[in-house]
Amino acid sequence: MDIIKQLASELQIRKEQAEAAVQLIDEGNTIPFIARYRKEATGALGDEVLRNLHERLLYLRNLEEKKAQVLQTIEEQGKLTPELRARITEAVTLVAVDDLYRPYRPKKRTRAMIAKEKGLEPLANIILLQKTARSVEEEAASYVDAEKGVENVQQAIAGASDIIAEQVADRSDYRKSIREWTMKEGWLAVRAKDEKEESVYEMYYDFREPLSKMTGYRVLAINRGEKEKYLTVKVEAPEPQILHALCKTMIHDENGPMAAVLKDAIVDGYNRLIAPAIERDIRNELTEKAQSGAITVFGKNLKQLLMQPPIKGQTVLGWDPAFRTGCKLAVVDATGKVLDTVVVYPTAPQFKVEEAKKTVHNLIKKYHITLISVGNGTASRESEQVITELLKEIPEKVSYVIVNEAGASVYSASKLATEEFPEFDVGQRSAASIARRLQDPLAELVKIEPKAIGVGQYQHDMNQKKLEETLHGVVEDCVNKVGVDLNTASFSLLSYISGISKTVAKNIVAYREANGSFHSREELKKVPKLGPKAFLQCAGFLRIPDGDNPLDNTGVHPESYEAADRLLSTMGYEKGQLGAGGSCHLKNQITDMETLAGELHIGALTLQDIVDELEKPGRDPRNDMPKPILRTDVLEMKDLKEGMVLKGTVRNVIDFGAFVDIGVHQDGLVHISQMSDKYIRHPLEVVSVGDIVDVQVLSVDVKKKRIQLTMKIK
C-alpha cells in the first residue's frame, strides 16, 4: 500500500502535502509546531487535519506491519498462494486482514480438528464437491473406524459436517458479505431484563432500530444499560436471506444426494460460528464509531471551553458552595494570587445568612472585589440567592457568574494542588480554582484531567487511551495557539507547550525560581535538558512581555527574527515600537506579498504570519470569543413561564442537543430539532460551548427538574 497516496486520498489533500507532513512528523516535530511554523512545507495544513493524518498514519503503518506478520506466518505453513498474497497485500483494514488470516490462525482444538484427526476430511471434500451419485450414507460407510473413534455412519457424517461448517465460517469473502448485509439490513433489538424495574433506560425497555440508523448516543446509552444489567441486546440479522444466499452459492443441485447434509452444515456454520462473531464485530463497530463521534464532540466542546476569554484586571471572589461543611470562599487578585480565604454558613443546616452577608461585604470592601465566581455544584442555587440579596443591599457594583465547577474537586485533592497550596484544605483550593477559572480558564483548566472537566458524554465508557490522546491534543493545540507567559506560566501550562516534556517544564520553573525572570527566549537554552530540538519546537509559543527583545512577546519564531527585523526596517518602523504595546500597520503598505517574501528569503505564508503578529503584538486569540454573562439577579425554576425569552450560555453540546445555562440551577435542553428551521446533522453546526444564545422556554417540569428550550423564537 502506498501510505502517502492513501492519506492524501482520505484527507483530500495533495500528495506532496501528505508527504511533507509525514516527513516532519517522522523528524520529531510536534503538531502545533508544524501547523504554525511549517506552513510552506505542508501547504498550511491546520492542526485538526494534521492530527487526523497522524492518527491514520499510525493505523496504516500498523496495518502494514500486521500484513507482513500474517504473510510470514502463512508462508511458514507452506500455504501462501500468489492469489492469497495479493488479497492480503491489497487489504485496507485490519478486519479484512483478520478475515483472510482466520483459516491459518492457530486455534484451540475445534470439532473440525477432531474430525480431521479421525480421517474425515476426504468425506467432507466429497460432500462439498457433490460429484458422486452415491448417497451420503454410502460414502460415509467406508470411513467408519472404531479405532479412530468413528463408531457408525452418523458419526462420520457429523464429523464431516463439522469440517464443512468451519470451512464455511473461515471463508473471508462470505464473512465480508454477511457483515455488510447484516449492517445494511439488520436490526438492534433491546429488551428490559426486568420491565418493572425503574431506571434511566426505560425508553430502551422495548426498543428496536435498524443498525444502519443507530445514532452514537443511543449506542452508548444502550451499552451502559447492558453493562449495568438493565438491558439485554441482540443483533437481528436477515438470517433467511443470508442462509438462502450461502446455500445457493455452495449447493450445485438442490435435489442431489449431498444437498440435505450440505445445507445442514451451512446452517450450523452460520448459526454456531459466523453469526456470533459477526454480532461481536458489528457491536464493536457501532461502539467504536459512537465513541469516536463522542470523543470528537468532547474535543470540540473542550476547545471552546478552554478558549473562553479571560476576565482580566479584576479581583474575583471564588465561591465553592456547600451545605453542612459551609461555603468556602477565596479572594484572588488580578494576577491569580490568593489574598484571603474564609468559610461562611448561609445554607442548611446553619442558615447563618446575615453573618455570611456581612463577611462577604467586608471582603468586597477590603479587596475591592468586582466579580463573584460561583461554582454550579451542590448548594449553588441557595448560594446564588444569598449573593443576589447581598448585591441589592450594598452600594458597591459587583456582578456574579455561575461557572462550571466540574473537576474542581479533582484538582483540589490532587498532588499538584497540594504543592501549589500546601497550607489550604481541599475546599479552599477548590474556591481558588473556581475564581481562577473565570480569570483565565485555560491556565486553570489545564491543571485538571481533561475528562473530568464535564463537557462530554459517556466519557467514562470510552476507550480511555484514545480519549486521553484526543483531549491532550486539544489542550495542546489551545495552549500553543494562545501562547504562555514564560515568567508566570505554571508547570501544568508549560508541560503542554510544544516540545516541552514534564521534566523540562519543572526545570523551567526551577530555573525561574533560582535565577529570576527570563529576559529573552535565548535564555531558555540555559535550562537543563532543553536542547536545540526542544528550543526549536517551543520558542515561538513562549512569550516574554517585558523582555530585551520586543519580538519575544509575539508569535514570531526566533528563526524568523532576522526577516522580521528587515521587514520593519523596510517599512520604516523600529522594533522598539512593539515594546510599548504599540503596533505596526503593515498590511496596507504591502502591495505584493509574494515579491516581498522573496526579498526577505522567507515563504509568503510565513510573511503573512509575521505581519499579523507585528500588527497586533501580544494579541490573545481568545478575545474574539463570547464573553461570559455577568448576572446581578437570580431566577428560580418556578419563575419560568412557557414562552419566556431568555439569554443563556451553552454549557455542553451533545449529539442530540445542547444544555444551556439560563440563570436557574438546572440547565435547559435545546433539542437538535429546536435549533434551526433548516436541517442540521449535528448541534455543533449551530452552537458551541461558551456561546451566548437567545432561547425561549417550551416547558418546565419542576418535579423532574427538566427545562425544554427552543432557539426558534416566535
C-alpha positions as CSV (number, residue, x, y, z in Angstrom):
1,M,0.0,0.0,0.0
2,D,1.2,3.5,-0.9
3,I,0.5,5.1,2.5
4,I,1.2,8.6,1.3
5,K,-1.3,8.2,-1.6
6,Q,-3.8,6.7,0.8
7,L,-3.5,9.6,3.3
8,A,-3.8,12.2,0.5
9,S,-7.0,10.4,-0.8
10,E,-8.6,10.0,2.6
11,L,-7.9,13.6,3.8
12,Q,-8.5,15.2,0.4
13,I,-5.1,16.9,0.4
14,R,-2.3,16.9,-2.2
15,K,0.2,14.1,-2.2
16,E,3.1,16.5,-1.6
17,Q,1.3,17.9,1.4
18,A,0.9,14.4,2.9
19,E,4.5,13.6,2.2
20,A,5.8,16.8,3.8
21,A,3.6,16.3,6.9
22,V,4.7,12.7,7.3
23,Q,8.4,13.7,7.0
24,L,8.0,16.4,9.5
25,I,6.3,14.1,12.0
26,D,8.9,11.4,11.5
27,E,11.6,14.0,12.2
28,G,10.1,14.5,15.7
29,N,8.2,17.8,15.1
30,T,5.1,18.4,17.1
31,I,1.7,19.0,15.5
32,P,1.4,22.6,16.9
33,F,4.9,23.5,15.6
34,I,4.2,22.0,12.1
35,A,0.8,23.8,11.9
36,R,2.2,27.1,12.9
37,Y,5.8,27.3,11.6
38,R,6.0,24.9,8.7
39,K,3.1,26.1,6.6
40,E,5.2,26.4,3.5
41,A,6.1,22.7,3.6
42,T,2.6,21.4,4.3
43,G,0.6,24.0,2.3
44,A,-0.9,25.4,5.5
45,L,-2.5,22.2,6.9
46,G,-4.3,23.0,10.1
47,D,-3.8,21.2,13.4
48,E,-7.0,19.2,13.1
49,V,-6.1,17.8,9.7
50,L,-2.5,17.1,10.9
51,R,-3.8,15.2,13.9
52,N,-6.1,13.2,11.8
53,L,-3.2,12.5,9.4
54,H,-1.0,11.4,12.3
55,E,-3.7,9.1,13.7
56,R,-4.3,7.5,10.2
57,L,-0.5,7.3,9.6
58,L,-0.1,5.2,12.8
59,Y,-3.1,3.0,11.8
60,L,-1.9,2.3,8.2
61,R,1.7,1.6,9.4
62,N,0.3,-0.8,12.0
63,L,-1.8,-2.4,9.2
64,E,1.3,-2.9,7.0
65,E,3.1,-4.5,10.0
66,K,0.2,-6.8,10.5
67,K,0.1,-7.8,6.8
68,A,3.8,-8.6,7.0
69,Q,3.4,-10.8,10.1
70,V,0.4,-12.6,8.5
71,L,2.2,-13.2,5.2
72,Q,5.2,-14.6,7.0
73,T,3.1,-16.9,9.2
74,I,1.2,-18.4,6.3
75,E,4.3,-18.7,4.2
76,E,6.0,-20.7,7.1
77,Q,3.0,-23.0,6.9
78,G,3.6,-23.5,3.2
79,K,0.1,-22.4,2.3
80,L,0.8,-18.9,0.8
81,T,-0.5,-18.8,-2.8
82,P,0.0,-15.8,-5.2
83,E,-3.7,-15.1,-5.0
84,L,-3.8,-15.1,-1.2
85,R,-0.7,-12.9,-1.1
86,A,-2.3,-10.4,-3.4
87,R,-5.6,-10.3,-1.4
88,I,-3.7,-9.7,1.9
89,T,-1.5,-7.0,0.3
90,E,-4.5,-5.2,-1.1
91,A,-6.5,-5.3,2.2
92,V,-7.2,-1.8,3.5
93,T,-8.5,-2.6,7.1
94,L,-7.3,-4.7,10.0
95,V,-10.7,-6.6,9.9
96,A,-10.1,-7.6,6.3
97,V,-6.6,-8.9,7.2
98,D,-8.0,-10.8,10.2
99,D,-10.7,-12.4,7.9
100,L,-8.1,-13.6,5.4
101,Y,-5.8,-14.9,8.2
102,R,-8.6,-16.8,10.1
103,P,-8.2,-20.2,8.3
104,Y,-4.5,-20.2,9.1
105,R,-4.5,-18.8,12.6
106,P,-3.6,-21.3,15.3
107,K,-6.9,-22.3,17.0
108,K,-7.9,-24.2,20.1
109,R,-8.9,-27.8,19.4
110,T,-12.2,-27.5,17.5
111,R,-14.8,-30.0,16.4
112,A,-13.5,-29.8,12.9
113,M,-9.9,-30.5,14.0
114,I,-11.1,-33.6,15.9
115,A,-13.0,-34.7,12.8
116,K,-9.9,-34.3,10.7
117,E,-7.8,-36.3,13.2
118,K,-10.4,-39.1,12.7
119,G,-9.6,-39.0,9.0
120,L,-13.0,-37.5,7.9
121,E,-11.6,-34.6,5.8
122,P,-11.8,-36.7,2.5
123,L,-15.5,-37.3,3.2
124,A,-16.1,-33.6,3.8
125,N,-14.5,-32.9,0.4
126,I,-16.7,-35.5,-1.3
127,I,-19.8,-33.8,0.2
128,L,-18.5,-30.3,-0.9
129,L,-17.7,-31.4,-4.4
130,Q,-21.2,-33.0,-4.9
131,K,-19.9,-35.2,-7.8
132,T,-20.9,-38.6,-6.5
133,A,-24.1,-40.4,-7.4
134,R,-24.0,-42.4,-4.2
135,S,-25.8,-41.4,-1.1
136,V,-24.1,-39.7,1.8
137,E,-24.6,-42.9,3.9
138,E,-22.9,-45.0,1.2
139,E,-19.9,-42.6,1.0
140,A,-19.7,-42.4,4.8
141,A,-19.7,-46.1,5.4
142,S,-16.1,-46.6,4.3
143,Y,-15.0,-44.0,7.0
144,V,-16.4,-46.0,9.9
145,D,-13.5,-47.0,12.1
146,A,-13.9,-47.7,15.7
147,E,-10.2,-47.4,16.4
148,K,-10.3,-43.8,15.2
149,G,-13.5,-43.1,17.2
150,V,-15.9,-43.2,14.3
151,E,-18.4,-45.8,15.5
152,N,-21.1,-45.5,12.8
153,V,-22.2,-43.8,9.6
154,Q,-23.9,-41.0,11.5
155,Q,-20.8,-40.1,13.4
156,A,-18.8,-40.0,10.2
157,I,-21.4,-37.6,8.6
158,A,-21.5,-35.5,11.7
159,G,-17.7,-35.1,11.7
160,A,-17.6,-34.3,8.0
161,S,-20.3,-31.7,8.6
162,D,-18.2,-30.1,11.4
163,I,-15.3,-29.7,8.9
164,I,-17.6,-28.1,6.3
165,A,-19.2,-25.8,8.9
166,E,-15.7,-24.5,9.8
167,Q,-14.7,-24.1,6.2
168,V,-17.8,-22.0,5.6
169,A,-17.1,-19.9,8.6
170,D,-13.5,-19.3,7.6
171,R,-14.3,-18.0,4.1
172,S,-13.3,-14.3,4.2
173,D,-15.5,-13.4,1.3
174,Y,-18.5,-15.0,3.0
175,R,-17.8,-13.2,6.3
176,K,-17.3,-9.8,4.5
177,S,-20.6,-10.1,2.6
178,I,-22.5,-11.3,5.7
179,R,-21.1,-8.5,7.8
180,E,-22.1,-5.9,5.2
181,W,-25.5,-7.4,4.6
182,T,-26.3,-7.6,8.4
183,M,-25.1,-4.0,8.8
184,K,-27.4,-2.9,5.9
185,E,-30.5,-5.0,6.6
186,G,-30.2,-6.0,10.3
187,W,-31.7,-4.5,13.4
188,L,-30.6,-3.9,17.0
189,A,-33.2,-5.3,19.4
190,V,-33.1,-4.2,23.1
191,R,-35.3,-5.6,25.9
192,A,-35.5,-5.0,29.6
193,K,-34.2,-7.6,32.0
194,D,-37.0,-6.6,34.4
195,E,-39.7,-4.4,32.9
196,K,-41.0,-3.4,36.3
197,E,-37.6,-2.0,37.5
198,E,-37.3,1.8,37.3
199,S,-34.2,3.2,35.6
200,V,-33.0,5.9,33.3
201,Y,-33.0,3.3,30.5
202,E,-36.8,2.9,30.4
203,M,-37.0,4.2,26.8
204,Y,-34.9,1.2,25.7
205,Y,-37.0,-1.4,27.5
206,D,-38.7,-2.4,24.2
207,F,-36.5,-0.8,21.6
208,R,-35.8,-1.9,18.0
209,E,-34.0,0.1,15.3
210,P,-32.2,-0.6,12.0
211,L,-28.4,-1.0,12.5
212,S,-27.8,1.5,9.7
213,K,-29.7,4.2,11.5
214,M,-28.4,3.8,15.0
215,T,-27.1,7.1,16.4
216,G,-23.9,7.2,18.5
217,Y,-25.6,8.5,21.7
218,R,-28.1,5.6,21.6
219,V,-25.4,3.0,21.1
220,L,-23.5,4.4,24.1
221,A,-26.6,4.6,26.3
222,I,-27.6,1.0,25.4
223,N,-24.1,-0.2,26.1
224,R,-24.2,1.4,29.5
225,G,-27.6,-0.1,30.2
226,E,-26.4,-3.5,29.3
227,K,-23.3,-3.1,31.4
228,E,-25.4,-2.1,34.4
229,K,-27.6,-5.2,33.7
230,Y,-30.8,-3.3,33.0
231,L,-30.9,-4.3,29.3
232,T,-30.3,-7.3,27.0
233,V,-29.1,-6.5,23.5
234,K,-29.3,-8.7,20.3
235,V,-28.4,-8.1,16.7
236,E,-31.1,-9.4,14.5
237,A,-29.6,-10.4,11.2
238,P,-31.6,-11.1,7.9
239,E,-30.9,-14.8,8.6
240,P,-33.2,-16.4,6.0
241,Q,-31.8,-14.3,3.1
242,I,-28.2,-15.0,4.3
243,L,-28.7,-18.7,4.5
244,H,-30.5,-18.8,1.1
245,A,-27.6,-16.9,-0.5
246,L,-25.0,-19.3,1.1
247,C,-26.9,-22.4,0.0
248,K,-27.4,-21.1,-3.5
249,T,-23.6,-20.4,-3.7
250,M,-22.5,-23.7,-2.3
251,I,-25.2,-26.3,-3.3
252,H,-25.0,-27.1,-7.1
253,D,-28.0,-29.4,-7.2
254,E,-30.8,-28.9,-4.6
255,N,-32.1,-32.5,-5.3
256,G,-28.6,-34.1,-5.2
257,P,-27.7,-36.7,-2.7
258,M,-25.4,-34.3,-0.8
259,A,-27.8,-31.3,-0.7
260,A,-29.5,-32.0,2.6
261,V,-26.3,-32.7,4.6
262,L,-24.5,-29.8,3.0
263,K,-27.4,-27.4,3.9
264,D,-27.4,-28.6,7.5
265,A,-23.6,-28.0,7.7
266,I,-24.0,-24.5,6.2
267,V,-26.8,-23.6,8.7
268,D,-24.6,-24.9,11.5
269,G,-21.6,-23.0,10.3
270,Y,-23.6,-19.8,10.2
271,N,-25.5,-20.2,13.5
272,R,-22.6,-21.6,15.6
273,L,-19.6,-19.9,14.1
274,I,-20.4,-16.9,11.9
275,A,-23.4,-15.2,13.4
276,P,-21.9,-14.8,17.0
277,A,-18.6,-13.4,15.5
278,I,-20.5,-11.1,13.2
279,E,-22.6,-9.8,16.1
280,R,-19.5,-9.1,18.1
281,D,-17.9,-7.4,15.1
282,I,-21.0,-5.2,14.4
283,R,-21.4,-4.3,18.1
284,N,-17.7,-3.4,18.3
285,E,-18.0,-1.3,15.0
286,L,-21.1,0.5,16.3
287,T,-19.3,1.2,19.6
288,E,-16.1,2.4,18.1
289,K,-18.0,4.7,15.7
290,A,-20.1,6.0,18.6
291,Q,-17.0,6.5,20.8
292,S,-15.1,8.2,18.0
293,G,-18.0,10.6,17.4
294,A,-18.4,11.3,21.1
295,I,-14.7,11.9,21.6
296,T,-14.7,14.3,18.6
297,V,-17.7,16.3,20.1
298,F,-16.0,16.2,23.5
299,G,-12.8,17.6,22.0
300,K,-14.7,20.4,20.2
301,N,-16.6,21.3,23.5
302,L,-13.3,21.2,25.4
303,K,-11.6,23.5,22.9
304,Q,-14.4,26.0,23.2
305,L,-14.3,25.9,27.0
306,L,-10.5,26.4,27.1
307,M,-10.7,29.2,24.6
308,Q,-13.2,31.3,26.6
309,P,-11.9,34.8,27.1
310,P,-10.1,35.6,30.3
311,I,-11.5,38.3,32.6
312,K,-8.5,40.5,33.2
313,G,-7.8,43.2,35.7
314,Q,-10.5,42.2,38.3
315,T,-10.2,40.9,41.8
316,V,-12.5,37.9,42.0
317,L,-14.2,36.1,44.9
318,G,-14.3,32.4,44.3
319,W,-17.3,30.7,46.0
320,D,-17.4,27.0,46.4
321,P,-21.0,26.2,47.6
322,A,-21.9,23.5,50.1
323,F,-24.4,22.7,52.8
324,R,-23.2,21.1,56.0
325,T,-19.5,22.0,55.8
326,G,-20.1,25.6,54.7
327,C,-19.3,27.6,51.6
328,K,-15.6,28.1,51.0
329,L,-14.5,31.5,49.7
330,A,-11.2,32.6,48.2
331,V,-10.2,36.1,47.2
332,V,-8.0,36.1,44.2
333,D,-6.3,39.3,42.8
334,A,-5.9,40.2,39.1
335,T,-2.6,38.2,38.9
336,G,-4.2,35.0,40.3
337,K,-2.7,35.4,43.8
338,V,-4.9,34.2,46.7
339,L,-5.3,37.1,49.1
340,D,-7.7,35.6,51.6
341,T,-9.9,32.6,52.4
342,V,-12.9,32.2,54.7
343,V,-15.8,29.8,55.3
344,V,-19.4,31.0,55.6
345,Y,-22.6,29.1,56.5
346,P,-25.6,30.7,54.8
347,T,-27.1,27.3,53.8
348,A,-28.7,24.4,55.6
349,P,-28.4,23.3,58.3
350,Q,-26.8,26.5,59.9
351,F,-28.7,29.2,57.8
352,K,-26.3,31.9,59.1
353,V,-27.4,34.2,56.2
354,E,-26.8,37.6,57.7
355,E,-23.5,36.7,59.2
356,A,-22.4,35.4,55.7
357,K,-23.6,38.6,54.0
358,K,-21.6,40.7,56.5
359,T,-18.4,38.6,55.9
360,V,-18.7,38.8,52.1
361,H,-19.4,42.5,52.2
362,N,-16.3,43.1,54.3
363,L,-14.2,41.2,51.8
364,I,-15.7,43.2,48.9
365,K,-14.8,46.5,50.6
366,K,-11.4,45.3,51.8
367,Y,-10.1,43.9,48.5
368,H,-12.2,45.9,46.0
369,I,-13.9,42.8,44.7
370,T,-15.8,43.4,41.4
371,L,-16.8,39.9,40.5
372,I,-18.0,36.7,42.3
373,S,-17.4,33.4,40.6
374,V,-19.9,30.8,41.9
375,G,-19.5,27.0,41.3
376,N,-22.6,25.3,39.9
377,G,-22.4,22.3,42.3
378,T,-24.3,21.4,45.5
379,A,-25.9,24.4,47.2
380,S,-25.2,26.6,44.2
381,R,-28.8,27.6,43.9
382,E,-29.0,28.6,47.6
383,S,-25.7,30.4,47.5
384,E,-26.8,32.4,44.4
385,Q,-29.9,33.5,46.3
386,V,-27.8,34.9,49.2
387,I,-25.4,36.6,46.7
388,T,-28.2,38.4,44.8
389,E,-29.8,39.6,48.0
390,L,-26.5,41.0,49.1
391,L,-25.8,42.7,45.8
392,K,-29.1,44.6,46.1
393,E,-28.3,45.7,49.6
394,I,-24.7,47.1,49.1
395,P,-23.6,50.2,47.3
396,E,-20.6,48.6,45.6
397,K,-21.1,47.5,41.9
398,V,-20.5,43.8,41.9
399,S,-21.6,41.1,39.4
400,Y,-21.5,37.3,39.6
401,V,-21.0,34.5,37.2
402,I,-22.0,30.8,37.6
403,V,-19.1,28.7,36.4
404,N,-18.9,25.0,35.7
405,E,-17.0,23.6,38.6
406,A,-16.6,20.2,37.1
407,G,-13.1,18.9,38.0
408,A,-12.5,21.5,40.8
409,S,-12.8,18.8,43.5
410,V,-10.5,16.5,41.4
411,Y,-7.9,19.3,41.2
412,S,-8.2,20.3,44.9
413,A,-7.4,16.8,46.0
414,S,-4.5,16.4,43.5
415,K,-0.8,16.4,44.2
416,L,-0.5,19.5,42.1
417,A,-2.9,21.4,44.2
418,T,-1.2,20.3,47.4
419,E,2.1,21.6,46.0
420,E,0.5,24.9,44.9
421,F,-1.5,25.5,48.1
422,P,0.2,23.4,50.9
423,E,-1.4,25.5,53.6
424,F,-5.0,25.2,52.3
425,D,-7.6,22.4,52.7
426,V,-9.4,21.0,49.7
427,G,-12.3,23.4,50.0
428,Q,-10.1,26.5,49.9
429,R,-8.2,25.1,46.9
430,S,-11.4,24.5,45.1
431,A,-12.7,28.0,45.8
432,A,-9.4,29.4,44.5
433,S,-9.7,27.3,41.4
434,I,-13.3,28.4,40.8
435,A,-12.1,32.1,40.9
436,R,-9.1,31.5,38.7
437,R,-11.0,29.5,36.0
438,L,-13.0,32.7,35.4
439,Q,-9.9,34.9,35.3
440,D,-8.0,32.6,32.9
441,P,-9.9,29.5,32.0
442,L,-7.1,28.0,30.0
443,A,-4.4,28.4,32.7
444,E,-6.6,26.9,35.4
445,L,-8.3,24.1,33.4
446,V,-5.0,22.6,32.2
447,K,-4.4,21.5,35.8
448,I,-7.4,19.2,35.6
449,E,-7.6,15.8,33.9
450,P,-9.5,16.7,30.6
451,K,-12.2,14.0,31.0
452,A,-13.1,15.4,34.4
453,I,-14.0,18.9,33.0
454,G,-17.5,17.8,32.3
455,V,-18.2,18.8,28.7
456,G,-18.6,15.3,27.3
457,Q,-21.0,12.4,27.1
458,Y,-20.3,8.9,28.4
459,Q,-16.6,9.8,28.8
460,H,-16.0,7.1,31.4
461,D,-17.3,4.5,28.9
462,M,-14.8,5.5,26.2
463,N,-11.6,3.9,25.1
464,Q,-9.5,5.7,27.7
465,K,-6.3,5.7,25.7
466,K,-7.9,7.3,22.6
467,L,-9.8,9.7,24.8
468,E,-6.7,10.8,26.6
469,E,-4.8,11.2,23.4
470,T,-7.5,13.3,21.7
471,L,-8.1,15.5,24.7
472,H,-4.4,16.0,25.3
473,G,-4.1,17.1,21.7
474,V,-7.0,19.6,22.1
475,V,-5.4,21.1,25.2
476,E,-2.0,21.2,23.5
477,D,-3.5,23.0,20.5
478,C,-5.3,25.6,22.6
479,V,-2.3,26.3,24.9
480,N,0.0,26.7,21.9
481,K,-2.5,28.8,19.9
482,V,-2.8,31.3,22.8
483,G,0.9,31.1,23.9
484,V,2.0,31.4,27.5
485,D,4.0,34.0,29.6
486,L,7.3,32.3,30.2
487,N,7.7,34.2,33.5
488,T,4.3,33.4,35.1
489,A,3.2,30.1,33.5
490,S,2.7,27.2,35.8
491,F,4.3,23.8,35.4
492,S,1.0,22.4,34.2
493,L,0.7,25.1,31.5
494,L,4.3,24.8,30.4
495,S,4.1,21.0,30.0
496,Y,1.5,21.4,27.2
497,I,3.8,23.7,25.2
498,S,5.2,22.1,22.0
499,G,8.5,20.3,22.6
500,I,8.4,20.7,26.4
501,S,8.2,17.5,28.5
502,K,7.1,17.4,32.1
503,T,10.7,17.2,33.2
504,V,11.7,20.2,31.1
505,A,8.6,22.1,32.4
506,K,9.8,21.5,36.0
507,N,13.3,22.6,35.0
508,I,12.0,25.9,33.6
509,V,10.1,26.7,36.8
510,A,13.2,25.7,38.9
511,Y,15.5,27.9,36.7
512,R,13.0,30.8,37.0
513,E,12.9,30.4,40.8
514,A,16.7,30.3,41.1
515,N,17.6,33.0,38.5
516,G,14.6,35.3,38.4
517,S,12.6,36.2,35.3
518,F,13.7,35.3,31.8
519,H,14.8,38.3,29.8
520,S,14.9,36.6,26.4
521,R,13.9,33.4,24.6
522,E,17.6,32.7,24.1
523,E,18.0,32.3,27.8
524,L,15.8,29.2,27.6
525,K,18.9,27.4,26.2
526,K,20.4,27.5,29.7
527,V,17.6,25.4,31.1
528,P,18.8,21.8,31.8
529,K,17.6,19.2,29.2
530,L,16.2,21.9,26.9
531,G,18.3,21.2,23.9
532,P,18.3,22.7,20.4
533,K,15.4,20.5,19.1
534,A,13.2,21.4,22.1
535,F,14.1,25.1,21.7
536,L,13.1,25.0,18.0
537,Q,9.7,23.4,18.9
538,C,8.8,25.6,21.9
539,A,10.4,29.0,21.5
540,G,7.6,30.5,19.3
541,F,4.9,29.7,21.8
542,L,6.5,31.3,24.8
543,R,6.1,35.0,25.5
544,I,8.2,37.5,27.5
545,P,6.1,40.7,27.8
546,D,8.9,42.9,29.2
547,G,11.9,41.2,27.6
548,D,15.0,42.6,26.0
549,N,13.7,41.9,22.5
550,P,10.1,43.0,21.8
551,L,9.7,40.2,19.3
552,D,9.9,37.8,22.3
553,N,6.4,38.9,23.1
554,T,5.0,37.8,19.7
555,G,4.3,34.6,17.9
556,V,7.2,35.3,15.6
557,H,9.7,32.4,15.8
558,P,13.3,33.2,16.6
559,E,14.3,31.6,13.3
560,S,12.4,34.4,11.6
561,Y,13.7,37.3,13.7
562,E,16.1,38.4,11.0
563,A,13.4,38.5,8.4
564,A,11.1,40.4,10.9
565,D,13.8,43.0,11.6
566,R,14.4,43.5,7.8
567,L,10.6,43.8,7.3
568,L,10.3,46.5,10.0
569,S,13.3,48.4,8.6
570,T,12.0,48.2,5.0
571,M,8.6,49.6,6.2
572,G,10.2,52.4,8.2
573,Y,9.4,51.1,11.7
574,E,11.7,50.5,14.7
575,K,11.4,47.3,16.8
576,G,11.1,49.4,19.9
577,Q,7.6,50.5,18.9
578,L,6.4,47.0,19.6
579,G,7.7,47.1,23.2
580,A,5.4,49.9,24.2
581,G,2.4,48.0,23.4
582,G,2.1,49.7,20.0
583,S,1.6,48.1,16.7
584,C,2.8,48.4,13.1
585,H,0.3,49.0,10.3
586,L,2.0,46.9,7.7
587,K,-0.8,45.3,5.7
588,N,-1.8,48.5,3.9
589,Q,1.8,49.2,3.0
590,I,2.5,45.8,1.4
591,T,1.3,45.6,-2.2
592,D,2.9,42.4,-3.3
593,M,3.3,39.8,-0.5
594,E,5.0,37.2,-2.8
595,T,7.7,39.5,-4.0
596,L,8.4,40.9,-0.6
597,A,8.6,37.4,0.8
598,G,11.2,36.5,-1.9
599,E,13.3,39.6,-0.9
600,L,13.2,38.6,2.7
601,H,14.1,35.0,1.8
602,I,11.0,33.5,3.5
603,G,7.7,32.0,2.3
604,A,4.6,34.1,1.7
605,L,2.7,32.2,4.4
606,T,5.4,32.9,7.0
607,L,5.5,36.5,6.0
608,Q,1.7,36.8,6.4
609,D,2.0,35.3,9.9
610,I,4.8,37.8,10.8
611,V,2.8,40.7,9.6
612,D,-0.3,39.6,11.6
613,E,1.9,39.3,14.8
614,L,3.5,42.7,14.3
615,E,0.2,44.4,13.7
616,K,-1.1,43.1,17.0
617,P,1.8,42.1,19.2
618,G,0.8,40.1,22.2
619,R,-2.7,39.6,20.9
620,D,-4.8,37.0,22.7
621,P,-7.0,35.0,20.2
622,R,-9.4,34.3,23.0
623,N,-10.6,37.9,22.9
624,D,-12.7,37.0,19.8
625,M,-14.8,34.5,21.8
626,P,-18.1,35.4,23.5
627,K,-17.7,37.0,26.9
628,P,-19.5,35.3,29.9
629,I,-22.8,36.7,31.0
630,L,-22.5,38.7,34.2
631,R,-25.6,38.5,36.5
632,T,-26.9,40.5,39.3
633,D,-30.2,38.7,39.9
634,V,-31.5,35.2,40.0
635,L,-34.3,33.2,38.6
636,E,-35.9,30.0,40.0
637,M,-37.4,27.2,38.1
638,K,-40.9,28.2,39.4
639,D,-40.3,31.7,37.9
640,L,-40.0,30.3,34.4
641,K,-43.1,30.5,32.2
642,E,-43.8,29.0,28.9
643,G,-42.9,31.4,26.1
644,M,-40.4,33.4,28.2
645,V,-37.4,34.6,26.2
646,L,-34.0,34.5,28.0
647,K,-30.3,34.8,27.3
648,G,-28.2,31.9,28.2
649,T,-24.7,30.3,27.9
650,V,-24.2,27.0,26.2
651,R,-22.6,24.7,28.8
652,N,-22.4,21.4,26.9
653,V,-23.1,20.2,23.4
654,I,-24.1,16.5,22.8
655,D,-25.3,14.5,19.8
656,F,-29.0,15.3,20.3
657,G,-28.8,18.9,21.5
658,A,-27.2,21.4,23.8
659,F,-27.6,22.3,27.5
660,V,-28.0,26.0,28.2
661,D,-27.5,27.9,31.5
662,I,-30.3,30.4,31.7
663,G,-29.6,31.5,35.2
664,V,-31.5,28.8,37.2
665,H,-29.8,26.0,38.9
666,Q,-30.8,23.5,36.3
667,D,-29.6,23.8,32.7
668,G,-32.2,23.7,30.0
669,L,-32.1,21.4,27.0
670,V,-32.4,22.7,23.4
671,H,-33.1,19.6,21.3
672,I,-31.5,19.4,17.9
673,S,-34.9,19.8,16.3
674,Q,-35.3,23.1,18.1
675,M,-32.1,24.7,17.0
676,S,-32.8,25.7,13.5
677,D,-35.5,25.9,10.8
678,K,-33.2,24.2,8.4
679,Y,-32.0,20.5,8.7
680,I,-28.8,20.1,10.6
681,R,-26.8,16.9,11.1
682,H,-25.3,17.9,14.5
683,P,-25.8,20.6,17.1
684,L,-22.2,21.7,16.6
685,E,-23.2,23.2,13.2
686,V,-25.2,25.8,15.2
687,V,-23.7,26.2,18.7
688,S,-20.5,25.7,20.6
689,V,-19.7,25.6,24.3
690,G,-19.5,29.2,25.7
691,D,-21.8,30.7,23.0
692,I,-24.3,33.2,24.3
693,V,-27.7,32.4,22.8
694,D,-31.3,33.6,23.0
695,V,-33.7,30.9,24.0
696,Q,-37.5,30.5,24.6
697,V,-39.0,28.3,27.3
698,L,-41.0,25.5,25.8
699,S,-41.9,23.6,29.0
700,V,-40.8,23.3,32.7
701,D,-41.1,20.2,34.8
702,V,-40.1,21.2,38.3
703,K,-40.5,17.7,39.8
704,K,-38.2,16.0,37.3
705,K,-36.0,19.2,37.1
706,R,-36.3,19.4,33.3
707,I,-36.4,22.5,31.2
708,Q,-37.2,22.3,27.5
709,L,-36.0,25.3,25.4
710,T,-36.0,26.4,21.8
711,M,-33.8,28.6,19.7
712,K,-36.6,29.0,17.2
713,I,-38.1,32.0,18.9
714,K,-41.6,33.1,17.7
